[in-house]
């Protein structure tokens, strides 16, 4: 337990967070985590002397103050607002990491996970929230990754390659590394950067990769089955024949990504951005594409192997198909395709023909002919 050196727990403290002023007490800043950045800054003498003060004597913190009220409210009440949008939870998560508030990290993930469950239920694609107790127990160590970039580089020389199953690598910069066939199953990869990394055949099943970045990464044959990837960035990445079954990719960015042959069965791509993505041969059976942006995406085979994208029972509520290539794609197999956006603006799209009355009675046509005629008198 940290001993209070000078500050009384009832003393007022005014914080200047990026130009926004917040008034609270030392007790509020310390009661939930005495080892957090905020607690240390306000209670330990050797750290207090290093704290910057503005001209009014307020403690200055060089962070964006937009979401600090959520941090402060959690310190006061232990509750995270449940009505926020996913990007806001992402920002609060970043602040929680910075201030080393592991309890807030857990609260944000659980609250945002419940919100995702509610959204899926309303969209007709309800699933269980995949934050198991084994993962939750690791969240407390979220702000302290267990390995450094140098440690990971050393593992590259290991006979069996990078094996970090269940390890916390959150926040690390692992860009431009050769991590092919790496084992990242059940790992904590929150806000981890893999930009331009070579990850062919790597395993990421059931990992927590919220906010991770894989820009221009080589992800051929990778397995992300069941992973939490809210807000993940996959712009320009190559996911040829990758598996993302049951993955949560809400608000993910897959602009210009190559998804040829990838499997997204049962995945949640609510509000995902797939602008100009190559989706030739990709499978989206029972996937949730509600409000996803497929502007100029290619879902047609263009004469290549792999065939067209498969949308069987995928949910297309308000999905944007502006200038997407849908030649030979069977959109009518999807749920709620009638409420997709700009479907008539898509290239090669042909609206399914309504069955004529004659066709509807085809099955009973012969029986109608053989029925005995009845005479009615008026």
N, C-alpha and C positions, 0 to 999 in steps of 0.2 A: 504494500500500500504506500503510495507517495505521501510523504509528510509535507504539509503546507508550511513553507518557510516564512513568508511575509503576508501573503494574501489571506484575508478572512473569507470564509466560504459565502458570507452574505455581502461582500463587497460588490459594488457595481463595476462592470467592465464594458466599455464602449469599443466596439470593433469597427474598423474601417476596412471593409472587404471590397477592394477594387473601386473605391469611391462611394460605396453604399454603407451607411451607418446602421449598426445594430447594437442595442443596449440589452445586456443580460447580467447574470451574476456569475461569480467564480464557481458557485455550487452547481449551476446548470452546466458549465463547461467541463466539469470534472466528474460528475456523479455517475456517468455511464461507462466511462473508460478513462482511468487515471493515467494511462500510458499514451493516450492520443496526443496528436500535435497540439491541439487546443489546450488540453489539460497541462501539458508540460510548459507551454508558453506562459501560462497564467499562474503557476504554482511553484516552479523551481527557480531558485534565485539565479543560478548560473545561466539559465536559458532566458529569464526575464531581461537580463542585461543586454541580450542580443536582439531583443524585439524592437522593430522599427515603430516609431510613433509619428503621427502626423502633427501639424501645427497646433491642433487642439488637444494633443496628448492622447489621442485614440490609438489603440493598437492597430497597426496597419498590416494587412495580409494581402499580398499581391495575387489575388485570385478574382475571377469573375463573380460578383456578388449576386447575380441573378437567381441562383438556386440555393444560396446560403440560408435563406429563411427555412427551407425544408430541413437542412442540417440542424439548425437551431431548434426547430419544432420537435424534431426527433429527440434531441438532447433533453428537451423539457418533458415530452410526453411518451417517448418511446414508440411513436406511431408514424408511419409514412402515409401521406395522402394517397388514397386509392383511386382517385378520379383523374390521374395524370395520363398523358399520352406516352407511348413507349420511348420516344426520343428524350423526353424529360427525365424519365427514370435512368436513362443512359447517362445523362449529364450529372444527376445526383450521385450515381454510382462512382463517377470520376472524382467528385468532390469527397465522397466517403473514403476512397482510396488515398487521396492526398492527405486528409486529416487522420488517416489510420484509425478509422472508426469501424472496426470489423463488425460490430453489432448492426450498424446502419447498412453495411454491405449486405448482410444477411436479410435484413428487413426489406431492402429495396428489391432483392431478387425474389423473395417470397411474395411481396405485394404485386410486383410486375408479373410474376408467374400466375397469380390468381386472376389478374386482369386478362392475361392471354387466354386462360381457360374460359373466362366469360365471353371473350370475343369469339372464340372457336365455337362455343355453344350457340351463340346467336347466329353464326354464319353456317351452322349445320355441320361443322367439322370439329366437334368437341373431342378433346383428348385429355388424358391425365397430365397434370403438371409434372414434368420430369425433374423435380429437385428432390432427390432421395436423401434420406438422413445421412448416408455416407458422404454425399457431396456437401450437405449443409455443414457437417462437422469440419470440413476443410475450409469453409468460407471464413472462419475466424482467423485463418492465417493468410487471407487473401492479400493483404497489403504488404506481405513479406514473402516474395517469391523464394522458393527453396534453392534455386540455382541461379547462377549469373550467365550472361552470354558466353563468357569464357569457359564456364563449366560445360555448357552445351557443345561448344567447339571441341573441347577435349573428348567428349563422348563420341564425336564423329570418328575418332581414331580407334574406338572400341571394336572388337571383333564382331559384335552383333549390332553395331550401329547405335543410334540414339534410342535408348529405352527409358522413357520417362513416364511410364504408366502411373496415373494417379498423382503426379507431381504438380505442385503449384508453380506455374511459369507466368503468372499474370503480370502484365505490364512490361515484359521483356522485349527488347528489340532483337529479333532473330532474322532480320532481313538479309537477303543475299547469301544465305547459308545453304549448303548441300545437306538436306535432311531426308534424303530418299529412304523409303522403307522404315521410317521412324515410327516408334510406338508411343502415341500420345493418348491412348485410350483412358477415359475418365480423368484426364488432366484438367487443371484450371488454367484457362488461356484467356481470361478476361482482359481485353485491351492489349493483347499481345500482338506484335507486328511480325508478319511473315512476308513482307513485300519482296517480290523477285526471288523468293526462296525456291529451291528445287525439292519438291516433296512427293515425287512419284511413288505410288504404292504405300504411302504413309497411312497409318490407322489413327482415326480421330473419333472412334465410336464413343458416344455418350460423354463427350467432353463439354465443358462449359466455356464457350468461346464468344460470349457476348461482347460486342464492340471490337473484336479482333479484326486485323487487316491482312488480307492476302492479295494485295494488288499485284497483278501480273505474275502471280506465282504459278509454278508448274505443278498441277494437282491431278495428273493423269492417274486413274484407277484408285484414288484415295477413298477412304470409307469414313463418312461423317454420320453414319446411321445413329439416329436418336439424339443428336447433339443439340444443345441450346446455342443458337447463333444469331440472336437478336441484334440487329444493327450491324452485322458483319459486313465488311467491304471485300468484294471479290471482283472488282473492276479489272477487266483485262485478263483475268485468271483463266487457265486452261483446265477444265474439269472433265476431260474426255473419259467417258465410261466410269465416272466417279459415282459413288453411292451416297445419297443423302436421304434415304428412306426415313420418314418420321422425324426429320430434323425440323427445328423451329427457326425459320429464316425471316421472321417478321421484320419489316423495314430494312431488309438487307439490300445492298447495292451490288448488282451483277451486270453492270453496264459493260457492253462489248466483251463479255465473257464467252468462252467457248464451252458449251454444255452438251456437245455432241455425244449422244448415247448415254448421258448421265441419267440416273434414276432418282426421281423426286417423289416416288409413291408415298402417299399419306403425309407429305411434308407440308408445313404451314408457311406460305409465302405471302401472307397478308401485307399489302402495301409494299411489296418488294419492287425494286426497280430493275427491270430486265431490258432496258432500252438497248437496241441493236445487238442483243445477245444472239449467239448462234445456237438454236435449240433443236437442230436437226437430229431426229432419232431419240430425243430425250423423252423420258416417261414421267407423266404427271398424274398417274392413276390415283383418284381420290385425294389429290392435293388441293389445298386451299389457295386459290389465286385471287381472292377477293381484293379488289382495288389495286391489284398489281399493274405495273406499267410495262407493257410489251411493245411500246412504240418502235417501229422499224426492226423488230426482232424477226429472225428467220426460223419458222417452224416447218418449212418444206424441205424435202430431200435434195432439191436441185439436181436430181440425177445421181446423187452420191449414194454410197452404201449407208445403211442405217435407217433409211426410210424417214417418214415424217414424224413430228412430235405426236405423242399419244396423250390425249386429254380425257380418257374414259373416266367418267364420274368426277372429274375435277370441278371445283366450284369457280365459276367465272363471273360472279356478281360484281358489276362495275369494273371489270378488267378492261384496260385500255389497249385496243389492238390497232391504233392508228398507224397506217402504212406497214403493218406487219405482213410478212409473207405467209399466207395460209393455203397456198396451192396444194390441193389434195388432202388437206388436214380435215379430219372429221370432227368439227366443232360440236355438232349436234349430239355427240356422245357425252358431252359435259353437262353439269348441272347449271341451271340458270344462265345459259349462254345468251338467252334472249335479252338479258339485262346487261350484257357486256357493252362497253363504250367504244364507239367508232368501228364497230365490226364491219359495217358496210364500206368503210374506208380502207379496209385491209386488202392487200394484193391477193388475187386469186380466190377470194372468198365467194362461195356460192351458197345462198340461203337454201336450207332444205325445203323441198316442195311439200306442201300439205297434201295429205292423202285425200283423193277425191271420194265422193260418196260411193261411186261405183266400186272403187277399190276397197272401201271399208266393208262392203257387203260381198266381196269376192268369196269368202268362205261359205256363205249361206246362199250363193246365187243358184246353185243347182236345186237345193231344197225348195227355194222360192218357186222355181219353174214347175216342180213336181207336186206342189201343194194343190189340193182340189179347189176348184173355183167355187165361191159361194155367190149366190144371187141375192141381191137385196132389192127390195121394193121400196120405193119412196112414196 
